[in-house]
């Protein structure tokens, strides 16, 4: 193992001990180290980091280069303590290129259209059932995509109507109560006659056509196929249909229901934060920032006491 690869392994191990999972970071930083070594370099250089971060990578979201450079910056900061010759890329090196994505808030009709398009867009009946079930589950639970594909069959308790998320962000677990209709759909999916089997059995709840656990890249690709099939278009340069936006929609709909039913939104927000797996409700506010209807209802709630005393 080269010194760079050894340093990367140590950095990842240290951060995982703090609760980070780093699956994507490990993959990308491994690619970066290979890129550095292919150039015959033994120290990290800003020029090399920038060249790797801005390499064409196909259909990637806005700001992808800055995200890649950010991963390198974190690794370089660690490596600099071991090798002073390491150059740490400046935080504003790609200033102006990265913009945080604006949530694409799906309508009910758009979600139905995405699920309805699956039979014509995907190859096998099992793949159709997998994507339809996965999209539906994300829409009505607000799960992170990574949490959903790491679910095991034993994490689903049909008797009590619970879904146990054991691999949440920072290693946190939580239990999600499910509606009876959701329980029925998951049971139906698990007991399909065409559920694939692999030579090495997997405990995964969602399985691929090869009988293995789903890969995030394949799930995202299939979703993009459905988006194109349905004809969903970006609403702006930073607002494009993404799987993760189903989580935003769940959060917004939960608060909308609270306002429409005249319930206390603060109480609902605290419950929503727990359901989404946030340690602090303030982390949930970002999911609510792009909903005009929610802002309108909140404003109406604030104005109501004033109108009552007029």
NUNUTOR-785045 format. One record per residue (C-alpha): residue number from 0; residue in three letters; y, z, x. Coordinates in pm, whole numbers, plus 50000, padded with zeros to 5 digits. Each point is the difference from the previous one (the first is absolute). Example, Ala and Ser with C-alpha at 12.3 -4.5 7.8 and 13.67 -1.06 7.14 Angstrom:
// NUNUTOR-785045
0 / ALA / 49550 / 50780 / 51230;
1 / SER / 50344 / 49934 / 50137;
//
This chain:
// NUNUTOR-785045
0 / UNK / 50000 / 50000 / 50000;
1 / UNK / 50340 / 49900 / 50137;
2 / UNK / 50276 / 50263 / 50042;
3 / UNK / 50194 / 49848 / 49709;
4 / UNK / 49701 / 50015 / 49768;
5 / UNK / 49923 / 50355 / 50112;
6 / UNK / 50360 / 50103 / 49929;
7 / UNK / 49983 / 49836 / 49656;
8 / UNK / 49677 / 50182 / 49915;
9 / UNK / 50156 / 50332 / 50102;
10 / UNK / 50317 / 49932 / 49799;
11 / UNK / 49802 / 49911 / 49687;
12 / UNK / 49775 / 50305 / 50039;
13 / UNK / 50300 / 50231 / 50034;
14 / UNK / 50173 / 49861 / 49690;
15 / UNK / 49680 / 50009 / 49796;
16 / UNK / 49969 / 50367 / 50086;
17 / UNK / 50334 / 50041 / 49821;
18 / UNK / 49860 / 49842 / 49685;
19 / UNK / 50087 / 49631 / 50040;
20 / UNK / 49730 / 49742 / 49925;
21 / UNK / 50147 / 49705 / 50195;
22 / UNK / 49742 / 49735 / 49911;
23 / UNK / 50255 / 49718 / 49998;
24 / UNK / 50185 / 50142 / 50301;
25 / UNK / 49678 / 50009 / 50202;
26 / UNK / 49926 / 49637 / 49917;
27 / UNK / 50349 / 49870 / 50075;
28 / UNK / 50055 / 50205 / 50314;
29 / UNK / 49662 / 49886 / 50127;
30 / UNK / 50118 / 49643 / 49952;
31 / UNK / 50323 / 50081 / 50180;
32 / UNK / 49821 / 50152 / 50300;
33 / UNK / 49777 / 49692 / 50018;
34 / UNK / 50315 / 49784 / 49993;
35 / UNK / 50153 / 50202 / 50285;
36 / UNK / 49683 / 49975 / 50207;
37 / UNK / 49974 / 49624 / 49936;
38 / UNK / 50344 / 49965 / 50157;
39 / UNK / 49875 / 50181 / 50309;
40 / UNK / 50233 / 50296 / 49950;
41 / UNK / 49914 / 50364 / 50068;
42 / UNK / 50317 / 50163 / 49861;
43 / UNK / 50157 / 49963 / 49658;
44 / UNK / 50314 / 49789 / 50008;
45 / UNK / 50257 / 49956 / 49725;
46 / UNK / 49993 / 49622 / 50042;
47 / UNK / 49623 / 49993 / 49946;
48 / UNK / 50018 / 50237 / 49703;
49 / UNK / 50262 / 49781 / 49833;
50 / UNK / 49804 / 49682 / 50068;
51 / UNK / 49687 / 50149 / 49840;
52 / UNK / 50181 / 50151 / 49702;
53 / UNK / 50168 / 49670 / 49910;
54 / UNK / 49696 / 49776 / 50042;
55 / UNK / 49925 / 49789 / 49690;
56 / UNK / 49743 / 50189 / 49792;
57 / UNK / 49970 / 49787 / 49688;
58 / UNK / 50088 / 50125 / 49651;
59 / UNK / 50150 / 50337 / 50090;
60 / UNK / 50265 / 50200 / 49814;
61 / UNK / 50365 / 50028 / 50098;
62 / UNK / 50050 / 50243 / 50285;
63 / UNK / 49647 / 49962 / 50135;
64 / UNK / 50129 / 49937 / 50355;
65 / UNK / 50202 / 50322 / 49993;
66 / UNK / 49698 / 50194 / 49873;
67 / UNK / 49789 / 49864 / 50286;
68 / UNK / 50271 / 50083 / 50252;
69 / UNK / 50028 / 50349 / 49851;
70 / UNK / 49631 / 50061 / 50068;
71 / UNK / 50048 / 49889 / 50360;
72 / UNK / 50305 / 50225 / 50035;
73 / UNK / 49797 / 50303 / 49895;
74 / UNK / 49725 / 49918 / 50248;
75 / UNK / 50252 / 49927 / 50276;
76 / UNK / 50168 / 50336 / 49943;
77 / UNK / 49667 / 50173 / 50055;
78 / UNK / 49916 / 49782 / 50301;
79 / UNK / 50339 / 50058 / 50165;
80 / UNK / 49906 / 50365 / 50055;
81 / UNK / 49701 / 49881 / 50203;
82 / UNK / 50152 / 49691 / 50159;
83 / UNK / 50378 / 50008 / 50061;
84 / UNK / 49993 / 49624 / 50061;
85 / UNK / 49934 / 49951 / 49628;
86 / UNK / 50291 / 49842 / 49812;
87 / UNK / 50066 / 50131 / 49649;
88 / UNK / 50140 / 49731 / 49765;
89 / UNK / 50336 / 50098 / 49852;
90 / UNK / 49992 / 50105 / 49631;
91 / UNK / 50258 / 49734 / 49907;
92 / UNK / 49839 / 49718 / 50197;
93 / UNK / 49921 / 49814 / 49680;
94 / UNK / 50294 / 50141 / 49804;
95 / UNK / 50079 / 49800 / 49690;
96 / UNK / 49656 / 49841 / 49977;
97 / UNK / 49816 / 50280 / 49824;
98 / UNK / 50085 / 50086 / 49643;
99 / UNK / 49806 / 50244 / 49790;
100 / UNK / 49819 / 49821 / 49722;
101 / UNK / 50145 / 50031 / 49651;
102 / UNK / 49722 / 50097 / 49755;
103 / UNK / 49879 / 49724 / 49772;
104 / UNK / 49961 / 50180 / 49666;
105 / UNK / 49728 / 49814 / 49810;
106 / UNK / 50016 / 49964 / 49625;
107 / UNK / 49695 / 50071 / 49788;
108 / UNK / 49961 / 49627 / 49939;
109 / UNK / 50005 / 49924 / 50374;
110 / UNK / 49725 / 50250 / 50071;
111 / UNK / 49789 / 49858 / 49718;
112 / UNK / 50065 / 49649 / 50135;
113 / UNK / 49888 / 50098 / 50352;
114 / UNK / 49675 / 50145 / 49869;
115 / UNK / 49942 / 49710 / 49761;
116 / UNK / 50047 / 49747 / 50283;
117 / UNK / 49718 / 50149 / 50207;
118 / UNK / 49707 / 49800 / 49850;
119 / UNK / 50165 / 49667 / 50082;
120 / UNK / 50134 / 50105 / 50341;
121 / UNK / 49709 / 50192 / 50155;
122 / UNK / 49654 / 49879 / 50091;
123 / UNK / 49744 / 50239 / 49852;
124 / UNK / 49969 / 50211 / 49688;
125 / UNK / 49968 / 50313 / 50213;
126 / UNK / 50319 / 49919 / 50192;
127 / UNK / 50178 / 49943 / 49670;
128 / UNK / 49882 / 50337 / 49869;
129 / UNK / 50096 / 50173 / 50326;
130 / UNK / 50354 / 49866 / 50008;
131 / UNK / 50060 / 50055 / 49630;
132 / UNK / 49875 / 50359 / 50020;
133 / UNK / 50193 / 50071 / 50317;
134 / UNK / 50329 / 49860 / 49866;
135 / UNK / 49955 / 50192 / 49677;
136 / UNK / 49926 / 50324 / 50183;
137 / UNK / 50303 / 49964 / 50226;
138 / UNK / 50223 / 49930 / 49700;
139 / UNK / 49894 / 50305 / 49797;
140 / UNK / 49962 / 50255 / 50282;
141 / UNK / 50264 / 49905 / 50257;
142 / UNK / 49741 / 50024 / 50278;
143 / UNK / 50088 / 49859 / 50339;
144 / UNK / 49791 / 49689 / 50067;
145 / UNK / 49848 / 50163 / 50309;
146 / UNK / 49899 / 50304 / 49795;
147 / UNK / 49830 / 49783 / 49739;
148 / UNK / 49784 / 49801 / 50240;
149 / UNK / 49884 / 50315 / 50182;
150 / UNK / 49874 / 50158 / 49677;
151 / UNK / 49629 / 50074 / 49989;
152 / UNK / 49782 / 49999 / 49690;
153 / UNK / 49965 / 50378 / 50028;
154 / UNK / 50379 / 50030 / 49978;
155 / UNK / 49978 / 49885 / 49638;
156 / UNK / 49892 / 50272 / 49756;
157 / UNK / 49931 / 49827 / 49669;
158 / UNK / 49902 / 50322 / 49822;
159 / UNK / 50330 / 50178 / 50067;
160 / UNK / 50207 / 49682 / 50014;
161 / UNK / 50127 / 50062 / 50352;
162 / UNK / 50064 / 49791 / 50309;
163 / UNK / 50005 / 50189 / 50330;
164 / UNK / 50224 / 49848 / 50265;
165 / UNK / 49863 / 50140 / 50326;
166 / UNK / 50179 / 49770 / 50243;
167 / UNK / 50364 / 50025 / 49894;
168 / UNK / 50299 / 49973 / 50229;
169 / UNK / 49998 / 50257 / 50282;
170 / UNK / 49641 / 50088 / 49906;
171 / UNK / 50095 / 50168 / 49672;
172 / UNK / 49762 / 49998 / 49703;
173 / UNK / 50076 / 50015 / 49628;
174 / UNK / 49823 / 49971 / 49664;
175 / UNK / 50123 / 49749 / 49743;
176 / UNK / 49910 / 50041 / 49630;
177 / UNK / 49912 / 49667 / 49840;
178 / UNK / 50029 / 49869 / 49646;
179 / UNK / 49667 / 49946 / 49824;
180 / UNK / 50055 / 49623 / 49999;
181 / UNK / 50042 / 50000 / 50377;
182 / UNK / 49682 / 50204 / 50037;
183 / UNK / 49818 / 49742 / 49789;
184 / UNK / 50126 / 49706 / 50208;
185 / UNK / 49898 / 50166 / 50328;
186 / UNK / 49655 / 50083 / 49865;
187 / UNK / 49956 / 49642 / 49886;
188 / UNK / 50104 / 49868 / 50341;
189 / UNK / 49762 / 50232 / 50186;
190 / UNK / 49704 / 49901 / 49784;
191 / UNK / 50043 / 49623 / 50010;
192 / UNK / 49669 / 49821 / 50047;
193 / UNK / 50154 / 49770 / 50262;
194 / UNK / 50135 / 50282 / 50219;
195 / UNK / 49922 / 49878 / 50356;
196 / UNK / 49778 / 50197 / 50234;
197 / UNK / 50022 / 49990 / 50378;
198 / UNK / 49737 / 50076 / 50264;
199 / UNK / 50203 / 50309 / 50084;
200 / UNK / 50076 / 50172 / 49668;
201 / UNK / 50361 / 50105 / 49952;
202 / UNK / 50123 / 50294 / 49791;
203 / UNK / 50315 / 49802 / 49911;
204 / UNK / 50111 / 49982 / 49639;
205 / UNK / 50148 / 49651 / 50043;
206 / UNK / 49778 / 49758 / 50189;
207 / UNK / 50040 / 49646 / 50127;
208 / UNK / 49772 / 49708 / 49921;
209 / UNK / 49805 / 50096 / 50313;
210 / UNK / 49940 / 50349 / 49867;
211 / UNK / 50236 / 50162 / 50251;
212 / UNK / 50319 / 50201 / 49960;
213 / UNK / 50307 / 49788 / 49931;
214 / UNK / 50237 / 49904 / 50282;
215 / UNK / 50369 / 50043 / 49926;
216 / UNK / 50088 / 49655 / 50138;
217 / UNK / 49750 / 49832 / 49764;
218 / UNK / 50128 / 50198 / 49701;
219 / UNK / 50358 / 49902 / 50077;
220 / UNK / 49904 / 49635 / 50046;
221 / UNK / 49822 / 49991 / 49663;
222 / UNK / 50305 / 50157 / 49836;
223 / UNK / 50228 / 49734 / 50149;
224 / UNK / 49764 / 49735 / 49859;
225 / UNK / 50038 / 50154 / 49655;
226 / UNK / 50378 / 50024 / 50037;
227 / UNK / 50022 / 49630 / 50082;
228 / UNK / 49761 / 49913 / 49719;
229 / UNK / 50212 / 50185 / 49745;
230 / UNK / 50322 / 49862 / 50147;
231 / UNK / 50178 / 50326 / 50074;
232 / UNK / 50310 / 49931 / 50210;
233 / UNK / 50203 / 50223 / 50231;
234 / UNK / 50298 / 50151 / 49821;
235 / UNK / 50199 / 50012 / 50324;
236 / UNK / 49947 / 49967 / 50374;
237 / UNK / 49872 / 50358 / 50013;
238 / UNK / 49831 / 50022 / 49658;
239 / UNK / 49663 / 49828 / 50007;
240 / UNK / 49686 / 50081 / 49799;
241 / UNK / 49785 / 50241 / 50203;
242 / UNK / 49695 / 50210 / 49919;
243 / UNK / 50190 / 50312 / 50104;
244 / UNK / 50254 / 49933 / 49727;
245 / UNK / 49742 / 50101 / 49740;
246 / UNK / 50056 / 50353 / 50132;
247 / UNK / 50374 / 49963 / 49944;
248 / UNK / 49937 / 49880 / 49646;
249 / UNK / 49778 / 50298 / 49923;
250 / UNK / 50269 / 50241 / 50118;
251 / UNK / 50273 / 49830 / 49799;
252 / UNK / 49789 / 49978 / 49683;
253 / UNK / 49912 / 50369 / 50026;
254 / UNK / 50367 / 50101 / 50001;
255 / UNK / 50089 / 49747 / 49731;
256 / UNK / 49737 / 50156 / 49773;
257 / UNK / 50153 / 50343 / 50062;
258 / UNK / 50348 / 49885 / 49900;
259 / UNK / 49879 / 49806 / 49696;
260 / UNK / 49797 / 50299 / 49877;
261 / UNK / 50299 / 50231 / 50064;
262 / UNK / 49800 / 50205 / 50250;
263 / UNK / 50147 / 50178 / 50302;
264 / UNK / 50017 / 49732 / 50275;
265 / UNK / 50015 / 50259 / 50278;
266 / UNK / 49672 / 50155 / 49891;
267 / UNK / 49843 / 49656 / 49976;
268 / UNK / 50138 / 49908 / 50342;
269 / UNK / 49833 / 50304 / 50160;
270 / UNK / 49667 / 49905 / 49842;
271 / UNK / 50048 / 49638 / 50102;
272 / UNK / 50060 / 50101 / 50362;
273 / UNK / 49671 / 50192 / 49999;
274 / UNK / 49815 / 49713 / 49836;
275 / UNK / 50134 / 49753 / 50256;
276 / UNK / 49906 / 50230 / 50287;
277 / UNK / 50354 / 50082 / 50117;
278 / UNK / 50060 / 50333 / 50170;
279 / UNK / 50361 / 50006 / 49882;
280 / UNK / 50143 / 49853 / 49675;
281 / UNK / 50284 / 49844 / 50200;
282 / UNK / 49744 / 49756 / 50142;
283 / UNK / 49945 / 49878 / 49644;
284 / UNK / 50362 / 49903 / 49937;
285 / UNK / 49967 / 49680 / 50203;
286 / UNK / 49745 / 49878 / 49746;
287 / UNK / 50257 / 50044 / 49722;
288 / UNK / 50301 / 49840 / 50166;
289 / UNK / 49960 / 49643 / 49878;
290 / UNK / 49966 / 50042 / 49623;
291 / UNK / 50313 / 49916 / 49796;
292 / UNK / 49840 / 50118 / 49674;
293 / UNK / 49922 / 50337 / 50153;
294 / UNK / 50359 / 50037 / 50118;
295 / UNK / 50124 / 49908 / 49654;
296 / UNK / 49783 / 50264 / 49831;
297 / UNK / 50097 / 50262 / 50258;
298 / UNK / 50369 / 49923 / 49943;
299 / UNK / 49953 / 50028 / 49624;
300 / UNK / 49834 / 50339 / 50046;
301 / UNK / 50295 / 50122 / 50208;
302 / UNK / 50255 / 49877 / 49746;
303 / UNK / 49825 / 50155 / 49699;
304 / UNK / 50132 / 50361 / 50043;
305 / UNK / 50353 / 49864 / 50045;
306 / UNK / 49976 / 49799 / 49679;
307 / UNK / 49865 / 50302 / 49815;
308 / UNK / 50309 / 50210 / 50074;
309 / UNK / 50254 / 49730 / 49922;
//
